Amino acid sequence: MVTNLPQHPASGNESDGYWMHYHDQDSEKLADAVLEYALERIRLDPPPLDGPKTLSQLQALVGNTITPEGLGGLKALEIFTEHLSHACISVDHPSFLSFVPGAPTESAVLFDLVLSASNIYAGSWLESSGAVYAENQALQWVASLANFPASSAGVFVSGGTAGNLSALIAARWRWRQMGKGAFDRVRPIIVSSSGAHSSVGLAANAMDADVVIVTADAQGRMSGANLREAIAKLEPQDRSRVCAIVATSGTTNLGVIDDLVAAGEQARELGTWFHVDGAYGAAALCAPSVRHLFVGIEMADSFIVDPHKWLFGPFDCCALIYRDPETARRAHTQRAEYLEVLQQQDLGDALANPSDMAHHLSRRARGLPFWFSVATHGTEAYEEAMEITLQVTREATQLIKKAPYLELLLEPELSIIIFKRNGWTPEQYQAWSDMMLNQGRAFVVPTTLNGETILRFCIINPRTTIEEVSEIINSLE
């Protein structure tokens, strides 16, 4: 039993277990060093592309960092800045064109430091009303882009996988409520396209649901004709099991948008939930030049978009929006003795605690860096940044068309370009990709289309220039 408070370590008593939570001269130095690194990293234009290292390489460079006595903050920071950070590919590099990159604004990154320092628990209005108020304003702006009603609401979750799962849990809850007990022990069916994100299938597995796959058309989208045919083939008892139709507004591999109007109409005809996965593509609702491609999203019961992708926020952040937030609240609210105080609180117009809107309970205010960036720069700046990336995409597409050694495979709708290098084998694609990464020039990994290895650009960073993309294209000759 400790009867006396330990002395500060500077006085000779090594009681770090007590003092590690208090500010002292060492923590002052560490804070200065951390802020210096953060500011230097933000100012890099561009940052180093870097790349992965093997386990044996990291063990040789870094060794064991978890010790009984501790390394000290400055030493641990040195290990990260000198070794560990360089074993991570910089997703904000202008020539990172693989997967879906990230390009957070400087203001969003800086405010992420503020958020971490504030250590806000953002699961309830009681504990974080100020943070939730700001997050909700950001969510309302996203909802307005899709012409959702002012009564819609949502929450920021960790990513598209969590967003799709939470939306589909709400869909299943409403389907069972509408069944008035008839579906309580029945497996639901989720209808989605063969081009849907893998998280839809993962959500179905977690929910013990069946999936009806609608074959994508030649352009990779779920067409109205194919959707109607897939539903028509269902037996009447299976048709009654459909709890949701999922459409994608910007598929991850091809960047195409499903027939949202047809999906919405089919959902209404069946009396079922309509969810739109816009994790990547729905951000382009900001851009007037492509906004018409999203007609039909306003019919959805829920949709998602990831600010950490094309809305220039840091990881991890997905906006999940519900047309009827009360359904989401009833589907997700957790019950426990210690949570009763939250359910009894008068929230007024706030309607729900953030923890009541998705499958989570604990959460950080992950929407605040995005809110801060939009509040700082304004929505017009977001529109301009979006149009910049779309223009670079269009110019890059023309360069690919003009290159005799390349073949464009699909006209881009948004900012994903798919094409192939004529005559190359999968091994040649991989060798070129590895060379570009090892030289620190670009990160472009191969993908496949109908079993054939191809290349794919995803351009969402406003700092990506057509000159940089041209250099990558020329390296394929």
N, C-alpha and C positions, 0 to 999 in steps of 0.2 A: 504494500500500500504506500502510495506517495503522500507523505505528510507535508512536504514543503515544495513550493514551486521551484523547478530547476532554474539554475542561473543560465544566463545567456551564454552560448558557446564561446563568445569572445572573452568571457571571464575565466575560461578554463574548464567549464563543465560541458562535456560533449553530449548534451541532451537533445540531439537533433529531432528525435521523435516528437518532442514538444514544440521546438522552435521552428520546424519546417513550415508551420502554418502562419508564421509571423514575418513581418517585413524587417529586414536588417540590412547591414552594409553589403553583404554578399548578394542578397536578393536585389538590391539596388543596381549592382553591377550586372547581374543577370538580366534584369529588365532592360537596361541600356543596350546590352548585347543583342537581346531578342528583337527589340525595336529597330536597331541598326540593321540586323539581317533582314527583317521584314521589309523595311523601306528600300534596301538595296535590291532585294528580289523583285519588288514591284517596279522599280525603275529600269530593270534590265529590258532592253529593246533590241533584239528579242532575248528571252532567257535561253540558256543552253538547252538543247533538245535532250541531252543525256540519254540513258538507256539502262536496261536491266543488267544485273550481275548475277552470277551463279551463287549458290549457297556457299560453296567452298571459297569463292572470292571474297564474299562478305565476311565469312569467318576469319579469313586471313587479314582483312583490312580492319575489322572492327572488334572481333572477338566477343567475349561475354560482357554485356553492359549492365547486367543485374547482379549486384554484389551486396553482401551484408552491410558494408560500411558506406556504400554509395560512391559515385564518381564525382559528385559536385556538379552544379548546374552548368558552369562554364565548360567543363570537360564534356558533359553530355551534349551540350549544344554544338561544340566543336565536332564531335563524332557525327552528328546529324548533318551539319553544314558541309563538312569536308568529304563525307563518304555516303551516308544514307540517302541524302537528298539527290545526289548524283546517280543513284541507282533507281531513280524514278523518272519515267519519261514525262516531260513537261507538256501537259495537255493544253496549255495556253500558248504553246509555240505556234507562230503563224503557219508553219509547215506541218503541223500535226493535223492530218486530214483523214485519219482512220476513225473507226467506230463513230461516236459522236463526241467531238472535242468539247472543251470548256474554255470560255473566254470571259472570266469575271472582270467587271470594271474595277478600277483602282479604288473607287469609293466603296464598293461592296466588300473588297478584301480588307480594307482598313476597318470597316465597321464589323467585320467578322472578329477582329481582335477585340473590339469593344464588347461584342456579344459574349465572347469567352470570358473576358474579364468581369463582366456583370453576372455571369453564372446564373442565368434566369431559368427557373423551372416554368415552362410555358404550357403545362397541361390544363391549368384551370384559370378562370377569370379572377378568382379570389387571390391567387398568388402572382398573377402577371397581367393584370388588366391593361396596363400601359402598353406592354409588348404585344398582346393579342389585339388591342385596338389598332395598332400600326399594321400588324400582319393582315388584319381583316380589310384594311383599306387597299392593301396590295392585291388581296384576293378579289375584291370588288372590281378593281381595274381589269384584272384578267377575265373575270366573268363578263364584264361589259364588252370586251372584245368579241366574245361569242354571242352577244345579244341575249344573254341570260337575264331573267328578271331581277329587279333590285332586291327581291326577297331571297335570292339564292345566297348560299354561303358555303364555306368549306374550311380547309385546314391545310397546312403545309406538312407533308410527310417526307420520309427520307429519300424516296425515288419513285420511279414509275412502277416498279414491282409492288411496292407498298401501296401506291395509289390505286392500281388496278385491283389488287386484292381487296382493299377496303371498299371500293365502289361495288364490287361484285358481291361482297358480303351483305351490303345494304340491299342490293338487288334480290338476293336470295331471301332475305328477311321479308321484303315486301311481297314477294311471290308466295311465300308460305302464309303470310297474313291474309292475302287475298284468297288462298285456298281454304281458309277457315278450318284448318285441321286436316284436310285431305292430303296435304303435301308434307306433313310433319315428318314422315318417315320415308319420303320419296327422294331419290337422287335427282337433283336439278340438272338441266342441260344448259350449257352456254354455247351460243352460236358465234363463231368467229371465222375469219379468213385464214387461208393457208399462209398469208403474208403477215399475220398478226405477230406481235412481239412474243417471245418465249414466255414472258411473265404471265400471259393469259392462261397458258396451259399449266404453269406452275400454280396459279391461283386455283384452277379447277382441281388440281391434285390436293391442295390444302383443304379445299371445301368439300372434297369427295363428290365432285360433280363430273358429269360426262361432257365431252366437247364434240359438237358437230362442226366439222371443218368445211367451209365453203371454198371451193377451188378458185384461186385467183385467176383473173383473165390474163391475156397475153401481155398486158402492161403491168401485171403484178398487183392489181387492185381487186377488191371485192365488188363486183358489179351487181346491180339490182337484179338482173336476170339470173345470175348464178345463185344469189341469195334466195330469191323466190323459189328456184328449183330445189335447193337444198331443204327448205322448209316444207315444200309441197311433198317431198319424199318421206317425210316423217309420218309415222302412224299417229292417229288422233291422240292416243294416250301419251305419246312422246311429245307431241306438239304442246300439250298442256304442261309438260315438264320444263319448257323453255323459260328460264328465269331472266335471261339477258341476251341481247344481241350486242356484240362488241365490234365496232368499226375503228379503223385506224386513220388518223389524219396526219400522214407522213410516216410511212413504214420505215423501219430502221435500215433495212438493206437497200431498198430502192428509192425511198423518199416519195412514194406516191400516196395519193389520198383516195380512200375508198369512196364509193357512192353513198355519201352521208344522207342524202334525201331518201334514197330507197331504203336504207337501213332504218331510218327513223319511221318511215311509213310502215314497214314491216313490223316494227316493234309496236306501233300503235294498233295495227290490225290484230296482233296477237295479244295485246294488252300486257306487254312485258316491258322490262327495263331496257333502255337504250344508253349504252356507255360508249364514249369516244376516247380512245387512247391517242392523245396528242402529245405524248411525252417529248418527242423531238419536234414534230412539225407544227403543232398548234401555236407555237410562238410566232409564226409568220402571219398570224392574224393581225399583227402590228403593221404589216406592210400593205399599203393600198394596192400595189401591183399584183398581189396574189390572193387578196382577201376573198375574192369571188370563188376561189377553189374550195372554200370551207362552207359553202351554203349547205345547210342541213344540220350543222353542229348545234344550232339554236334549238333543235328538237330534242336534244339529248337530255337524259335524266342526270347524267354526270359526265364529267370529262376531266382529263388531267393534262398538265403541261409542266415540264421540268425547267424552272429558271436556271438550274445549273448547266443546262445545255445551251439553248439559243436565246435566253433572256439575261445572260451575262451576270449570273450570280455564282457564288462558290458552291462547291459540294457541301452537304447533300441537301437537295431541296426540290420537292415536287409539289405543285399546287393542285389540290384535289377540290373540285367544285361540284356541289349538288344543287339541282334545281329545287328540290324539296329538302332542306336541311333537317327538318323534323324527322323524316324517315331515317336519315343517317344517324341522328341522335338516338332514336329508339333502337336501332340495330346495333349500335356500338357501345352504348353506355354500360360501364362496368359497375356492379353492385358489390359493396362491402361496407362493413360497419364504419370503418375509418373514412370512407368516401361520402357518407351520408351528408356531412356538412356541405359538400360541394353541390349535391343534388338539391338541397334545401335552400341554397342561396338564391336570392332574387337577382337574376341576371339582367332583367329589363329587356332592352332590345338586343342584347348580345346573343340571346337564344340558347347557346350551348357552350360548354367548355370545349376547348380544342381536343381534349382527350376523348370526348364523346363523339367525335366525327370520323374516327378511323379505328383501326385495330390496335392502336397503341394506348399506353397510359402515360408513361414518362416521355417527355420530349423537350428538346431545346427549342428556343424561338428561332428555328432555322429559316423562317421567312424574313427575318429582320434585315439581313444584309441586302437582300433583293429589294425590300421596301426602301431602305436607305438610298440605294442606287437610283431607283425610280424617283424618289422624292428629291434627290439631289439634282438629277439631270433633266427630269421631266419626260413625259411620254413622247414628245416630238423627237427627242434625241434617240429614243428606242426605235422609233419608226425609221429614222435616217440610218441608224446602224444596221437595221435589218435589210434595208434596201441596198446598202453597200455590199453586204455579203451576197445578196441575190444578183447584183450586177456582176460581181467577180465570177459567180457561177456561170452566168450567161456568156461572159467573155471566154472563160476557160472551155466551155462547151464548143465554142467556135474554133478555138485552137485545136481541140481534139479532132473535130471534123476535118480540119485542113491538114492534119498530119497523116501522110499516106501509110504509115506503119501502125496506125491506131484505128479502131472502129468504135464509134459511139453506139451503145446498145439500147438506149432509151433517152428520149428527150426529158430533161429534168423538169419536174414541176416545182420543186423547192430548191434546195441547195445540195442535193446529192447527185453526183454524176457517176454513172457506171459505164465502163468501156473496157476494151481488151487490146492487148498488144498482139498483133497478128503473128501467128507462128510460134508463140511461146508455149512452153510446157509449164505445169504447176511448179516444177523445180526452178525454172528460170524466173518466174514471178517472185518466188520466195527469196532467191539469191539476190535479185535486184532490191527487194524490200529490205533485206538484211544489210546490204551495202549502203543504202541511203541512210538507214538508222545509225550504222556504225560510223559513218562519216559525219554524222550530226547535221545532215542536210534536210531530211524529211522523215516523217513516219507515215507510211502508206502501206497497209497490209492487204494482201489479196483477200477476196471473198469468192463466193461461187454463185452462179445463176444457172438453174437447170442442170446442175452437175458439172458445169464448166467453170474453171478458174478464171477470174476476171479481176479488174481493179475498180476501186471505188474511192471517190473523193467526197468528203463531207466538209463543206465550207461554212462555218458559222462564226469565225473570228473576224471582226471588222479590220483587224490589223493584217490579215492575209491579203497580199497584193497579187494582181494578175502577173506581175513580173516574177514573183516567187513560184506561182503555179506554172508559169511558162518554163521555168528552169527545170521543174520536176518532169514536165511533159517531154522536154528536150532530152532528158537523161534516159528516156525509154527508147530512143532511136537506135 
